[in-house]
């Protein structure tokens, strides 16, 4: 007759280690995804601050000079990276601003428009 067994079999240990490894890998994947999302939100916040700053500068001066636009484009490139692009255009009393930058092979675009009284 078989005596009373104690402990775990090799198969049970392998299954437990596999489940544990999958849990650790899933936790690491979630952490990486969270870091990417956090970086994306940070860049969007920075882009929005740059857009709002430019709009307020134009509103304060009543116009937008070429020097202001060039300085703003330099700030966008410095903050969001060398591949970031910034556009500004006037239509009547409306200033339309756009900033775009690469994210995971695609371009993220943020636009802002506002009225500028001369």
N, C-alpha and C positions, 0 to 999 in steps of 0.2 A: 504494500500500500504506500501511497504517497504520504510523506510527512507534511506538516504544515509549512507552507512557503512564507518567507518574509522578504521584504525589499521589492524592487521594481525590476522588470525585465529590460533587456537592452532595447527592445522595440518601444517600450513606454518612454524610456529616456530619450530616444531619438525623436519621437513624436513631440514630447514636451520641449525639447530644444528647438525643433522646427517652428512650433507655435511661438515660442519666445523670440526667435530670430525674426519672424514675420512681424511681430508686434514692434520690435525695435526698428526695423526698416520702415514700417508705416509711420512711426513717430518721427523718424528722421525726414521722411518725405513731407509730412505735414509741416515740420519746422522749416524746411527749405521753401515750401510754398508760402508760408507766412512771411518769410524774409523777403521774397520777391514782391509780395503784395505790399509790404511795408515800404519797400524802396519805390514802388510805383506811386503810392500815395504821397510819399515825400516829394517826388519829382513833380507831381501834379500840383502840390501846394506851392512849391517854389515857382513853377510856371505861372500860377495864378497871381502870386505876389508880384512877379515881374510885369504881368499884364496890367494889373491894377495900378502899380506904380507909374507905368507909362501913361495910362489914361489920366491919372490924377495930375501928372506933370503937364500934359497937354491941356487939361482943363484950367490949371493954374495960369498957364501962359497964354491961353486962348488960341494957340496954334502949335504946330509940331515942326521943329526945324530939322534939317538934314543932319546936323550935329547931334541932336537929341536921339534921332533914329539910329545913327551909327553907334552911339554910345550904348543904347539899349540893346542893339544886336550883339555887341561885344559882351554885355552882361549875360545875355541869354546863352551865348556860346560858353562863357566861363562857368555858369551855374549848371547848365543842362548837358554840357559836353560839346565837343567840336562839331558834331554832326547835327546839332540842333539848328533850326531855322526860325527866323522871326520876320513877320511881315506886318506892315502898317499901311493903311490906305484911308484917305478921306473921301467921303461922298456927302456933298452938301455940308451940313453941320455934324455929321456922324463920323466918328473915328472907329475903324475896324482893325482890331489887332488879332494876330494869330501867331501861335508858337507851336512848333512840332519838333519831336525828337524821337529817335529810334528806341523801340522796346521789343525785344525778342523777335527781330526780323520784320516788325511792322512799325508804322509811324503812329505815334500818339499825337493827337492834335487837340489843342485847347484854343478856343476863340473867345473874344470879349469885344463888345462894342458899346459905345457910349456917345452921348451928345457933347460936343465941344462948342461953347459959345465964344466968338471972338471978342 
